Every structure is written in C-alpha cells, then in structure tokens.
Amino acid sequence: MGLAAAVGFALLFTCSALITHRIELFGSGFNGLWPAGGLPIVWLMVRGATVVSIDSVLLLAAAFAANLVAGGETELAAAFAVANFAQSWAAVMLLRRWCGDLWGCGGDRPIARPRDVARLGAALGVATLIGTTLATAAVVLLPGVNGSFDPVASGLWTGRNFASALVVVALAILIGYRVTSPPPRPSLRGADGGQLELLVAVLFTITTYGLAFSLVELPLAFPLLAASVWFGARFSTLLSAAHSCVVGLVTGLLTLNDIGPFANVADTDLGFMIAQFYVATIALTGLAIATGRDERQALATDLRQAQEEAGYEVSMRAAVIGSMIEGVLVVDEAGDLLVHNPAAARILGLGDELDTESQFALSSWTLDGQELAEDERPTSRALRGETVESELVLVRVADVGERVLTISAIPLPRDEVQHRARALLLLRDTTTEHAHREELAAFAGVVAHDLRNPLAAIDGWTEMIADELDAGELDTQLAREFVSRVRSSSRRMRELIRDLLAHATSSSRDLDVSRVEVTALATEVAAARHASGQVSAEPVPPVLADPVLVRQVLDNLIGNAIKYVAPGEEPKIVVQGCRSDARLVTVEVVDHGIGIPEQDREKVFDEFHRAHYREYEGSGLGLSIVRRIVIRHGGTIQAVPNPAGQGSVFRFTLPAYEA
C-alpha cells in the first residue's frame, strides 16, 4: 500500500508537470505551469517520507522524466530534476521545523493565524531560492548548455515554483485537516458568509477577471485583488485558498495562451513571471486576511469564554463565601476592606455598615479584658507576614455585648499595583462554645469537689471501723452508727451521679412528644415520694410534651418543695395550671417552704448554684435540669415569691395540646 501510494504521487506529479510547458527557456525544455512545484512537497508531507526512501527515488525519477519529456536535454533535465528534488526536500524540512504544529508538518491544526502564513511563506520562499540557485547554476556551469545568467528566467523559476508551492501546499494542509478532523466540522463557507453572498462573490470574481483579461488596454488589474480580499474577509480560509488556487490556475493558463494583461508585456517571459508573482500575491493576501479574521474570532471566542469562566468563578466564589458560617474578611494595610461575607457582618453586628467602601479596624481584647495593642491584633500580625491560627479574642458588639471570637489570620500575596500588604481573616463566633467550656470546667471542678467529700467521709469512717476492729472495741451500736454514716455518704454520691446523668441527657435526649396530663403525673410523683397527703394536684390543661421529661421536671420541683421547709414544719405543695394563651399552658408548683432570697431567684437555675447550701444537702443541678427541659420544649421558667405568704412559686410554660 505504501509503494502504491508513492507511485500514485509520482504519476500525478509527472502528469501535472506535462499538462502545459514552455519551450526555449534557457534554450531547452522547461515546465512553465504549476502545480508541479507544489505537488512534490505535499507528496513528501502526506507520506511522512525521509530523505533516504523510495519516495525520494520516485520523486527524482519523476522530475527527470517530466523535464525530459518536455523537451529538455538529458544533462539539463537531470540538473533540473536535482534542483526540484532539493527544493522539495528543503521545503519539507523547513516546514517541519518552522511549522511543526500544522497538519502534515508534524502537527494537527490548520493554517489559522497570520504568523502561520508568514512561516509557511518563508519556508517555501527559502526552498524556492535554493531550487532557483541550483537550476541557474546548472544552466551556467554545465558543459554543452552554454547558457548565461538571465534574471528574468531565474525570476520565472522562482515565481512559478513559489506560487505553485504556496497555493498547493496551503490548500493541501487545509483540506487534510478538514478531512481528518472529527465531526462536527465548521461550515465550509465560514461563520460570516452565506450562500447568496458566496454566489455573488463568485460572480464578482468571474466578472472582474473577465473584464481585466478581455479589456487589456484598460488598467483593470488592480480591482482583481478585491475578489481575493472579499473571499479572505468573509469566507473560510479553505474556501479562500481554493479561490486563490482556481484564480491562479486560470491566470496562468490565460497568460500562457497570450490572453490578459500579463500577456500584453513585450517580453513574454517577463509577463509570465509577473503573472506568477501576482498569483503568489493574491494567495498570500487571501490567506493573511482569512487567518487574521480566524485569529480575531478565536481570540474573541477565548475572551468570551474566559469572561464567562471568570464570571462563573466570581459567582461561585461569592456563593461559597456567602454560604460560609465563618466570617471572611480581606483587608489591606491601608485599612481598606476588599472582601467580606454576610457571616462577618452578622458576627460583628455591623449589618449594612460593613461594605468594601469602608475602612476596617477590629478592636479586640484578651479574654481577661485587657485591650490588645494595635500591633498585637491578629490583623496587624498577618499584614506583617505572620500566620495566626485559632486565636481567642474578645470583641464588643453594639446592641449585643461581648462576644468571644476565634480568629485565624493569613497573609496574602502583596498587591503589586498599590504596593500594599493584604491579609485574610476567618472569624468564628465561639461565645457559646467558650461559655460551654467554662461551664464544663466549673462543672468538673464542682463534681470533683462534691464527689471528693462523700468519698473522704466513707474513707474516714471505714478507717475508724478498721481501727475499732483492730482494737477489739467495736460494739454493735457504734458499728451501726459507722455503717449509717457510710451509707449516707454513699447515698449522697449516688444522688450526685444520678443528677449528673440527668443533667447530661436533659439537653441531648430526643423529644418524644404526646398528650401529657400534668395533674396525673403530679399525683404519681407525689405517691412515689410518699407525699400524697402533702401535694394537691389541681386540674391542669393537657400539654404536648415528652412525658418522661415532664415527669422529671415535676419530680425535681416537688422534691425541692418537700425538702426545703423549715425544721418541724410539714410541706404543703399545690400543682396548678391554666391556659395562658392559645399556644401555651402555664403550670405552677406552689410551696410554703423557706423561700428563695431575691438575689438568688435567677441564679438558682444555674448549674451548681445552691441558695441554701449550708443548711441543706444537694447537687445544685436539679433546677438547671428543669430549665433545660422547659427550654427544649419552647417554654420559660421563673421563680417568684408565694403571694399567699411564705414559700415560692415555680412557674413554667409548655406547649398546649390541641385535640
């Protein structure tokens, strides 16, 4: 298959060279009409041939045969064949070196930029000059030819071969790319030209060339370029190259037959040389205009795509930054706020006051209330190039108060336009987390303290038991007393651990709400505590709540009311309630106990706070648990004095049950 293709190219080249020819140039046969000059280059390009190959042998033989059949002497035919061979290979090598990304030259793209045309023209021009030099040297130096240097003849060789190579090679590259490129392929007419315009352009070309080649006495050669400009500006590069090929072929044929303005020159060879350079001119003009348009369109497409991608990236960045729960700020050393998101405005409590037109400065304090100097603030440190990671600071927000923020500050690349340092700040409101950590620390301290006391008591009493046993003086009554005290301390530890577990689960247990009869639950709690005669449960509207947690609330409140009474007095508790509005039920647990000092009425709901810690035992967690449960149900709780006299009223709300 490879040999058959090479032979086919050789026959095509030979036939094209013999279609027409000029005689008596240099006194011997000389082929005057292309495409003979361009076909060998396309042959070697398409075949991917090397210098030492069957293609080179066939090319040399075909060139010799064509020149010999055209009437040339054997020695001159051989010399011209060598010149054609060297010219073709010089063109192929230069194209592979200078245009290596084009189809057929080692790449896979078409002629699409003016610099492609320039490199193509330069490679073919240099190769043509090499062929001209060798051919001229053969005419002058070979014995028996007796030729002399003729600038017109050399120019004719150059013009014929350059025009042929330019038109044929350019057309071959464009056709080869189109045929081998995967579909969908762009319109052959191009993006701008339509069918009607193409028809008009063809008719315009035929008319102008008909007038210019028939009315030779009028100066109508220059308007011929208008057709090439039209095709280059409005139609595809391939169509423009095909137009140049057809126009060049017609121009050459008419000139060879003494028709047209170029045949009107006194020196026939000079006229044909001018015609060949004219063909090269229109080919270069059409290719330059078409590829210039293609490049502009490609740049416009790339620009539009880049703008769309930039717009998408901007919108995506805005969406990502806007959806972050952390505050994001970008500031420079001049204090200009460059980027911010809604979370930053919300965390800082600035709302619409935070915008990129404003100056930004974040005053901050340490957690112990000491204001940070300006150069110690995270922003200033990041602007100096230091990375700040998760630093806790205190800020004061208008209408909110103090907030604890975790700030990370990262230096950004310097603004090379305004020569300013820039920094990225990430803000996270950790006020609640910090409070929980503080609460946990206090919780751990109190737990350790409250557990240590009964453990110390157990340890002490058991040690005393051991001492008495060792001394043999432990009587039954003393043993009972020791055991009673150990059991008392053990009970205190058990109650504390129970309350700790209740406290831990009161805010994490999933709510399983249903209709709850508060009156029935209060009665059950009183019976369980053996205090049915001391608790009066009045009718209360049903509520929509978690029955287990509501029972825990009532158990804590009723248990406190039973415990916190003056010595010698009998507890009296009333559980009552009513519909406070269409949505809530208000429940009250009223006692006649020792009451709560006014300064402790809010604090009693805090963890481990005990208003009567000296007189009564307890963990200080019961009311904290009650408040957590009520808040989880969307209600509120408060402690107020008993309006009937001594004691307190614990009033809380729960969602009403709607049948």
Buried (B, 14 or more C-beta within 10 A) or exposed (E): EEEEEBBEBBEBBBEBBBEBBBEEBBBBBBBBBBBBBBBBBBBBBBBEBEEEBBBBEBBBBBBBBBBBBBBBBEBBBBBBBBBBBBBBBBBBBBBBEBBEEBBBBBBEBBBBBBEBBBBBBBBBBBBBBBBBBBBBEBBBEBEEBEBEEBEBBBBBBBBBBBBBBBBBBBBBBBBBBBEEBEEEEEEEBBEEBEEEBBEEBBEBBEEBBEEBBEEBEEEBBEBBBEBBBBBBBBBBBBBBBBBBBEBBBBBBBBBBEEBBBBBEBEEBBBBBBBBBBBBBBBBBBBBBBBBBBBBEBEEEEEEEEEEEEEEEEEEEEEEEBEEBEBBBBBBBBEEBBBBBBBBBBBBBBBEEEBEEEEEBEBEBBEEEEEEBEEEEBBBBBBBEEEEBEEBBBBBEBEEEEEBBBBBBBBBBEBBEEEEBBBBBBBBBBBBEEBEEEEBEEEBEEBBEEBBEEBBEBBEBBBEBBEEBEEEEEBEEEEEEEBEEBBEBBBEBBEBBEEBBEBBEEBEEBEEEBEEBBBBEBBBBBBEEBEBBEBBBBBEBBBBBBBBEBBBBBBBBBBBBBBBBBEEEEEBBBBBBBEEBEEEBBBBBBBBBBBBBEEEBBEBBBBBBBBBBEEEEBBBBBBBBBBBBBBBBBEBBBEBEBBEEEBBBBBBBBBBBBEE
